[in-house]
C-alpha cells in the first residue's frame, strides 16, 4: 500500500511479485477479497490474472472458496468474472477433449 501511495513503481512491482508467489488455487479468492478490501488494485489484478491462468486447476480444487464471494454482494463483479472464466475454460477443454477422441477414433489401428 505504501509503495502504491508514493508511486514507487519498482517497490510496488516487488510487492505484487511477493503477493503472487504465495498464491494458490485454495487461497486466490481470499487474496482477491483482501486486496479489494485494502483498495489495492494491482493486487486485485494479480489475483484475477492468477485465477485466469489456473482456471482448470481452480475448477478441480478451489470451487468451495467461491462461497466467500457469495457472502459479499459488493464483490458480485468478481463472482461473475470468475464464473465466465470457468465456463469458457470448460468449453475449450471439452472441445479439445472431443477433438482428441475423434482423432484417436479415426487413427488407423
C-alpha positions as CSV (number, residue, x, y, z in Angstrom):
1,X,0.0,0.0,0.0
2,X,2.8,2.4,0.9
3,X,4.6,1.7,-2.4
4,X,1.4,2.4,-4.3
5,X,0.7,5.6,-2.4
6,X,4.1,7.0,-3.1
7,X,4.2,5.8,-6.7
8,X,7.3,3.8,-6.0
9,X,6.9,1.7,-9.2
10,X,9.7,-0.8,-8.5
11,X,8.7,-1.3,-4.9
12,X,5.1,-1.8,-6.0
13,X,6.2,-4.4,-8.6
14,X,8.2,-6.2,-6.0
15,X,5.3,-6.3,-3.6
16,X,3.0,-7.6,-6.3
17,X,5.6,-10.3,-7.0
18,X,5.7,-11.3,-3.4
19,X,2.0,-11.4,-3.2
20,X,1.6,-13.7,-6.2
21,X,4.4,-16.1,-5.1
22,X,2.2,-17.4,-2.3
23,X,-0.9,-17.6,-4.4
24,X,-2.6,-21.0,-4.7
25,X,-5.8,-22.3,-6.0
26,X,-7.1,-22.6,-2.4
27,X,-6.3,-19.0,-1.4
28,X,-6.7,-16.9,-4.6
29,X,-10.3,-15.9,-3.7
30,X,-9.4,-15.0,-0.2
31,X,-6.4,-12.9,-1.5
32,X,-8.7,-11.2,-4.1
33,X,-11.1,-10.2,-1.3
34,X,-8.3,-9.0,0.9
35,X,-6.8,-6.9,-2.0
36,X,-10.2,-5.4,-2.7
37,X,-10.9,-4.6,0.9
38,X,-7.4,-2.9,1.1
39,X,-8.0,-0.9,-2.1
40,X,-5.0,-2.4,-3.8
41,X,-6.0,-2.6,-7.5
42,X,-2.6,-4.0,-8.6
43,X,-3.1,-7.0,-6.2
44,X,-6.7,-7.4,-7.4
45,X,-5.4,-7.6,-10.9
46,X,-2.7,-10.1,-10.0
47,X,-5.2,-12.3,-8.3
48,X,-7.5,-12.3,-11.3
49,X,-4.6,-13.0,-13.6
50,X,-3.6,-15.9,-11.5
51,X,-7.2,-17.2,-11.5
52,X,-7.5,-16.9,-15.3
53,X,-4.2,-18.7,-15.8
54,X,-5.2,-21.5,-13.4
55,X,-8.9,-21.8,-14.1
56,X,-8.9,-25.5,-14.8
57,X,-6.9,-26.3,-11.6
58,X,-9.3,-23.9,-9.7
59,X,-12.3,-25.8,-11.1
60,X,-10.9,-29.0,-9.8
61,X,-9.8,-27.9,-6.4
62,X,-10.9,-24.4,-5.4
63,X,-14.6,-24.2,-6.1
64,X,-15.6,-24.2,-2.4
65,X,-13.7,-21.0,-1.9
66,X,-16.2,-19.2,-4.1
67,X,-18.6,-19.2,-1.1
68,X,-16.6,-16.3,0.3
69,X,-17.8,-14.2,-2.7
70,X,-21.4,-15.1,-2.2
71,X,-21.3,-13.5,1.2
72,X,-20.2,-10.2,-0.3
73,X,-22.7,-8.5,-2.6
74,X,-20.2,-5.8,-3.2
75,X,-17.9,-8.3,-5.0
76,X,-20.5,-9.8,-7.4
77,X,-18.4,-8.5,-10.3
78,X,-15.6,-10.8,-9.3
79,X,-18.0,-13.7,-9.0
80,X,-19.4,-13.0,-12.5
81,X,-15.9,-12.7,-14.0
82,X,-14.8,-16.0,-12.3
83,X,-17.9,-17.8,-13.5
84,X,-17.4,-16.6,-17.1
85,X,-13.8,-17.7,-17.0
86,X,-14.7,-21.2,-15.6
87,X,-17.4,-21.6,-18.3
88,X,-15.2,-20.6,-21.2
89,X,-12.3,-22.7,-19.9
90,X,-14.6,-25.7,-19.5
91,X,-15.9,-25.2,-23.1
92,X,-12.4,-25.0,-24.5
93,X,-11.3,-28.1,-22.5
94,X,-14.4,-30.1,-23.6
95,X,-13.8,-29.2,-27.3
96,X,-10.1,-30.2,-27.0
97,X,-11.1,-33.5,-25.4
98,X,-13.7,-34.2,-28.1
99,X,-11.2,-33.4,-30.8
100,X,-8.7,-35.8,-29.3
101,X,-11.3,-38.5,-29.0
102,X,-12.3,-38.0,-32.7
103,X,-8.6,-38.1,-33.7
104,X,-8.0,-41.3,-31.7
105,X,-11.1,-43.0,-33.2
106,X,-10.1,-42.0,-36.7
107,X,-6.5,-43.2,-36.3
108,X,-5.6,-46.5,-38.1
109,X,-5.3,-49.5,-35.9
